[in-house]
Amino acid sequence: MLSEALGASVISFAAAPIGAERGMLGDLLLVEPVYEGPAGPNRVVAKFAAPREGSLASARRSGSHQRELRFYDELAPTTPVRVPHVYGSWY
């Protein structure tokens, strides 16, 4: 899935948590892929729903995950504000 999202053959990667214990509704990882052949980005940030049930319940109630994905799908391409490039998103 990582190779598909980045558009390059990833043979391995290192990942380290970032922003831990900051009250977010998700977990962030800094991912450094190792490629076979043509390379993609050197580092990407991967965001996942938090495995903590309290955080998941809060996100479900507020619809925050769906709203964030819809922002990147529908509004980010037209906004004058700089936003990170999204390589892939799944819900």
N, C-alpha and C positions, 0 to 999 in steps of 0.2 A: 504494500500500500504506500510506503514511503517513496519507493522508486517511482511509482505511478504519479504521485502528487508532485514530486520534484522534477519529473520529466528526464530522469537520468538513473542509471543502474547503481543503486546503493548496495554495497556488499557488506557493510557494517556501519555502526554508528556508536558514538558515545553520547550519553544523556545525563544531565545534572539538573536537579530541581532549582528553580529560581523563585523568588518572592514567597518563600514558604512562611506559613503562619502570619499572613498579612490580612486575614479576614475575607479572602476572595471566595467566590463560589466555584472555583476551579483550581486545578493544579497546573503549573507551568513548568516546562522542561526546556532547557537550552540543548538543542540537538546538533551535533557535529557529525555529518555524514562522511563516510569514506566511499568513494565512487570507483567503479570499474569503467574505464573509458572516459568519454566526455563528462566533465564535472558540472554539477549544479551549484547552488549556493553553499558557501562554506559553513554557515550556521543558520539555523531556523529556530523559532520558538514554537513549541507544540503546546497546545492548551487542551486540557481534558476536564470533563466534569469531575468535581471532587468526589472521592469515594465515601465521604462522610455523609451519613443519612440525613443529618440536620441540614447540611448545605444543599444536598440534593432536593430535599423537601422544600426549602426556601426558594431554590431556583425554579422548581416546578410551579409553585404558587405564583411567582411573579412572571413566569414566562421569559426569564432573562436570557436563557440560552437561545431560544427561538428568535428573540428580538435581536440579539447580537448577530446571528447568522443572517437574518433578513437585512440588517443594516449593511453588512458587507456585500450581500447579493444585490440589493436594490438601491441603496443610497450612496454608498462609498464611491461608486464610479462617477457620480454626478456632483459630489461635494467638493468645494475648493480646499477643504482641509486635507492635509497629508495624512494618509492612513497606511498601515503596514500592508504589504502584498500578501494576499491569501493564496496559498498553493493548493489547499483543499479543505473542505469542511464536511463533516458528517454529523447527523443527529440521530 
